[in-house]
């Protein structure tokens, strides 16, 4: 099933929703969907109706990864568990209210531009961020299909992104300044949430007022400004000695038109603009700095 059809069925309430929580099931049924408990859903059936899987628990996310190869059903997941499980109703409101057709169209155009350029310039109110791209880009999912046997989140269809997985600059490197309106962050383990949620939550709330910016040198964050406050030492202390530290691991381009409440931590926020991500989500939270107002120039080097 192509993603546009998936989102049209979601909008029309003709897509079933699988959820791992009684309150979540009650919510989706109140919104007009047919709900099914996660524990009774059979995602191994190829003839199963396409569905949206809502994960409010990290254990459910783990179970989805465990079933990755054996899941013949076509589904996309909405894993609020990795962000703030209490933001489910807010997140669903965003998801059901967006123009998915337009977002999917913009996503295809961004990927076409990324694959045909050599470098980028991203301009925000803080200045210019220069992006040097490798000859081959690491892209997790460029498909516009909701496929069986593949674990896909709904956000993947609303953004274009490239990642540095093989090394710190294996796909791209950034230098310059980057203004951001707010940040979002995700955890992959309960232990990581317990260890980091306090300081990360505090940084997010301070960033919610806007007028924030980063300075980056050699693909690493070297300065963090949250309004009038220098938050560099706080963030770098949290990152020190873990995973890639302050290195940028993801550069993404949100393709949805959203108006986020930056005091909330929700999956779709990064789909609202250009974003820089740090951390891998295991030893560190994955943190996205999001700039809805940034503009992008795609550049070609002289040959």
C-alpha positions as CSV (number, residue, x, y, z in Angstrom):
1,X,0.0,0.0,0.0
2,X,1.4,3.4,-0.9
3,X,1.8,5.8,2.0
4,X,-0.7,8.3,0.5
5,X,-3.5,5.7,0.5
6,X,-2.5,4.7,4.1
7,X,-2.9,8.3,5.3
8,X,-6.1,8.7,3.4
9,X,-7.6,5.7,5.1
10,X,-6.4,7.0,8.4
11,X,-8.1,10.3,7.8
12,X,-11.3,8.6,6.7
13,X,-11.3,6.3,9.8
14,X,-11.3,3.2,7.5
15,X,-7.9,2.1,8.9
16,X,-7.9,-0.1,12.0
17,X,-5.8,0.9,15.0
18,X,-4.0,-1.5,17.2
19,X,-3.0,-0.2,20.7
20,X,-1.3,-1.6,23.7
21,X,-3.3,0.2,26.4
22,X,-7.0,0.3,27.3
23,X,-7.1,4.1,27.6
24,X,-5.5,4.4,24.1
25,X,-8.1,2.0,22.7
26,X,-10.9,4.0,24.2
27,X,-9.4,7.1,22.7
28,X,-9.2,5.8,19.2
29,X,-12.7,4.3,19.4
30,X,-14.0,7.7,20.5
31,X,-12.3,9.2,17.5
32,X,-14.2,6.9,15.2
33,X,-11.7,4.1,14.6
34,X,-12.0,0.3,15.0
35,X,-9.6,-0.6,17.8
36,X,-7.8,-3.9,18.5
37,X,-5.7,-4.8,21.5
38,X,-2.0,-5.3,20.7
39,X,-1.9,-8.6,22.6
40,X,-4.5,-10.2,20.3
41,X,-3.4,-8.7,17.0
42,X,-1.8,-11.1,14.5
43,X,0.7,-9.1,12.5
44,X,2.1,-12.3,10.9
45,X,-0.9,-12.6,8.5
46,X,-0.3,-11.3,5.1
47,X,-4.1,-10.9,4.5
48,X,-4.5,-8.7,7.6
49,X,-6.0,-5.3,7.1
50,X,-3.5,-2.5,7.1
51,X,-3.3,-0.8,10.5
52,X,-1.7,1.8,12.6
53,X,0.0,0.4,15.7
54,X,0.1,2.7,18.7
55,X,2.9,1.9,21.2
56,X,2.5,3.6,24.6
57,X,4.9,1.2,26.3
58,X,8.6,0.7,25.5
59,X,8.0,-3.1,25.8
60,X,5.6,-2.9,22.8
61,X,8.3,-1.1,20.7
62,X,10.7,-4.0,21.6
63,X,8.1,-6.5,20.6
64,X,7.6,-4.8,17.2
65,X,11.4,-5.0,16.6
66,X,11.4,-8.7,17.6
67,X,8.6,-9.4,15.1
68,X,10.3,-7.3,12.3
69,X,11.1,-10.2,9.9
70,X,8.0,-12.2,10.7
71,X,5.4,-9.4,10.3
72,X,3.7,-10.0,7.0
73,X,0.9,-7.5,7.8
74,X,1.2,-3.9,6.5
75,X,1.3,-1.4,9.3
76,X,3.1,1.7,10.5
77,X,3.7,2.5,14.1
78,X,3.2,5.6,16.2
79,X,5.5,5.1,19.2
80,X,4.7,7.7,21.7
81,X,6.3,5.5,24.3
82,X,9.7,6.7,23.1
83,X,8.7,10.3,23.6
84,X,5.9,11.1,26.1
85,X,3.2,8.5,26.4
86,X,0.9,11.2,27.9
87,X,1.1,13.1,24.6
88,X,-0.9,10.5,22.7
89,X,-4.1,12.5,22.3
90,X,-2.1,15.6,21.3
91,X,-0.1,13.6,18.9
92,X,-3.1,11.9,17.3
93,X,-4.7,15.4,16.9
94,X,-1.6,16.5,14.9
95,X,-1.6,13.3,12.9
96,X,-5.2,13.4,11.9
97,X,-5.1,17.1,11.1
98,X,-2.2,17.3,8.7
99,X,-2.2,17.3,4.9
100,X,-0.4,14.0,4.4
101,X,-0.7,14.1,0.6
102,X,1.2,17.4,0.5
103,X,3.8,16.2,3.0
104,X,4.5,13.0,1.0
105,X,4.8,15.1,-2.2
106,X,7.3,17.5,-0.6
107,X,9.3,14.5,0.9
108,X,9.8,13.0,-2.6
109,X,11.0,16.4,-3.9
110,X,13.5,16.8,-1.0
111,X,14.9,13.3,-1.6
112,X,15.3,14.0,-5.3
113,X,17.2,17.2,-4.5
114,X,19.4,15.5,-1.9
115,X,20.4,12.8,-4.3
116,X,21.3,15.3,-7.1
117,X,23.3,17.8,-5.0
118,X,26.8,17.8,-3.5
119,X,26.4,20.3,-0.6
120,X,23.7,22.3,1.1
121,X,23.3,25.6,2.8
122,X,20.7,25.9,5.5
123,X,19.8,29.4,6.4
124,X,18.0,30.4,9.7
125,X,17.8,33.5,11.8
126,X,21.2,32.5,13.4
127,X,23.0,32.5,10.1
128,X,24.2,29.8,7.7
129,X,24.8,26.1,8.3
130,X,27.0,24.6,5.7
131,X,26.5,20.9,4.9
132,X,29.1,18.9,3.0
133,X,27.7,15.6,1.7
134,X,29.6,12.4,1.1
135,X,29.5,10.7,-2.3
136,X,27.0,8.1,-0.9
137,X,24.3,9.1,1.6
138,X,23.0,6.8,4.3
139,X,19.2,7.0,4.1
140,X,17.2,4.7,6.3
141,X,14.0,4.7,4.3
142,X,13.2,6.5,1.1
143,X,10.3,4.3,0.2
144,X,6.8,5.7,-0.2
145,X,5.2,2.3,0.5
146,X,3.9,0.8,3.7
147,X,5.5,-2.6,3.3
148,X,5.0,-5.9,4.9
149,X,8.0,-7.3,6.7
150,X,9.3,-3.9,7.4
151,X,9.1,-1.8,10.6
152,X,8.1,1.8,9.6
153,X,7.0,4.7,11.7
154,X,4.4,7.2,10.5
155,X,7.1,10.0,10.8
156,X,9.2,8.3,8.1
157,X,6.7,9.3,5.5
158,X,6.5,12.9,6.7
159,X,10.3,13.7,6.6
160,X,13.4,13.2,4.5
161,X,16.6,12.5,6.4
162,X,20.2,11.2,6.1
163,X,22.2,9.7,8.9
164,X,25.8,9.2,10.0
165,X,25.7,5.6,11.1
166,X,29.0,4.1,9.8
167,X,31.0,7.0,11.3
168,X,30.8,10.5,12.6
169,X,30.9,12.1,9.1
170,X,30.1,9.0,7.0
171,X,27.2,10.7,5.2
172,X,27.5,14.4,5.9
173,X,29.3,17.0,8.0
174,X,27.9,20.4,9.2
175,X,29.6,23.7,10.2
176,X,28.0,27.0,11.1
177,X,25.0,28.3,13.0
178,X,21.5,26.9,13.3
179,X,18.5,28.5,15.0
180,X,15.8,26.2,16.4
181,X,12.4,26.9,17.8
182,X,12.3,23.8,20.1
183,X,13.5,20.3,20.6
184,X,12.2,16.8,20.9
185,X,13.9,13.7,22.2
186,X,13.4,9.9,22.3
187,X,14.5,7.0,24.5
188,X,14.8,3.4,23.6
189,X,15.1,2.0,27.1
190,X,13.4,2.7,30.4
191,X,16.8,2.9,32.1
192,X,17.9,5.7,29.8
193,X,14.6,7.6,30.5
194,X,15.1,7.3,34.2
195,X,18.7,8.5,34.0
196,X,18.2,11.4,31.6
197,X,14.6,12.6,31.7
198,X,15.2,15.3,34.3
199,X,17.9,17.3,32.7
200,X,16.5,16.8,29.1
201,X,13.0,17.8,30.2
202,X,14.4,21.0,31.8
203,X,16.3,21.9,28.6
204,X,13.2,21.3,26.5
205,X,11.1,23.6,28.6
206,X,13.7,26.4,28.5
207,X,13.9,26.0,24.7
208,X,10.1,26.2,24.3
209,X,10.2,30.0,24.4
210,X,12.1,30.0,21.1
211,X,15.1,32.2,20.0
212,X,17.5,29.4,20.4
213,X,20.6,28.5,18.4
214,X,23.5,26.1,18.0
215,X,27.1,26.7,16.8
216,X,28.6,23.7,15.1
217,X,32.2,23.0,14.1
218,X,33.4,19.8,12.4
219,X,30.0,18.2,12.8
220,X,29.9,18.7,16.5
221,X,27.8,21.0,18.7
222,X,30.2,23.5,20.5
223,X,27.6,26.1,21.7
224,X,24.0,25.9,22.8
225,X,22.0,29.1,23.4
226,X,18.5,28.9,24.9
227,X,17.0,32.4,24.8
228,X,19.3,34.5,26.9
229,X,21.0,31.5,28.6
230,X,24.1,29.7,27.6
231,X,23.3,26.0,28.0
232,X,26.5,24.6,26.5
233,X,28.0,23.2,29.6
234,X,24.7,21.5,30.7
235,X,24.3,19.7,27.4
236,X,27.9,18.8,26.8
237,X,28.1,17.4,30.4
238,X,25.1,15.1,29.6
239,X,26.7,13.9,26.3
240,X,30.3,13.5,27.5
241,X,31.9,10.1,26.9
242,X,28.7,8.5,25.6
243,X,28.0,7.2,22.1
244,X,29.0,10.0,19.6
245,X,28.8,12.7,22.2
246,X,27.9,16.1,20.6
247,X,28.4,14.8,17.0
248,X,25.4,15.3,14.7
249,X,24.0,11.9,13.8
250,X,21.0,12.9,11.7
251,X,20.1,15.8,9.3
252,X,16.4,15.8,8.5
253,X,13.8,17.9,6.6
254,X,10.3,17.8,8.0
255,X,7.7,17.9,5.2
256,X,4.5,18.5,7.2
257,X,2.9,21.8,8.0
258,X,2.5,21.8,11.8
259,X,2.3,24.3,14.6
260,X,4.0,22.4,17.5
261,X,3.5,23.1,21.2
262,X,7.2,23.1,22.1
263,X,6.4,22.4,25.7
264,X,5.3,18.9,24.6
265,X,7.6,16.0,23.5
266,X,5.8,14.4,20.6
267,X,6.9,12.2,17.6
268,X,5.6,14.5,14.9
269,X,7.4,17.7,16.0
270,X,10.5,17.0,13.9
271,X,8.3,16.8,10.8
272,X,7.6,20.5,11.2
273,X,11.0,21.8,9.8
274,X,14.7,21.2,9.3
275,X,16.2,19.3,12.2
276,X,19.6,18.3,13.5
277,X,19.8,15.1,15.6
278,X,22.4,14.0,18.1
279,X,22.6,10.8,20.1
280,X,21.7,7.3,19.1
281,X,18.9,6.7,21.7
282,X,20.7,3.9,23.6
283,X,23.4,5.4,25.8
284,X,22.0,8.9,25.1
285,X,18.6,10.1,24.2
286,X,18.3,11.0,20.5
287,X,17.7,14.8,20.6
288,X,16.4,16.7,17.6
289,X,16.8,20.5,17.3
290,X,14.0,21.7,15.0
291,X,13.8,24.8,12.9
292,X,10.5,25.4,11.1
293,X,11.7,28.6,9.5
294,X,15.0,27.4,8.0
295,X,15.4,27.4,4.3
296,X,17.6,25.1,2.2
297,X,19.8,25.6,-0.9
298,X,21.0,22.6,-2.8
299,X,24.5,23.1,-4.3
300,X,26.6,21.4,-6.9
301,X,30.3,21.5,-6.8
302,X,32.4,22.4,-9.9
303,X,33.7,19.3,-11.6
